[in-house]
Amino acid sequence: IMYKSNLNCSVLKGYLEFLIKQELIEERIIGKSRIVYAITQRGKTVLKAFTELKQALPIIEEYETAKPILY
């Protein structure tokens, strides 16, 4: 996960802990010592809602490089 996400170990651990506490993913132990992470039903629901929101508001992506408006 660390290499694919291009994150260092401490940042990744923080994100994983946050996602586990929010019950979006769960930690599973495979065999004696292998740890894997799986998305929960709640995580799937949140991901679906986020994807739908992103599709409903595509204009946000167009303004990512826009200069901020100063008052």
Beta strands, then each sheet from edge to edge (+ up, - down):
strand 1: 25-30
strand 2: 34-39
sheet 1: 1+ 2-
end
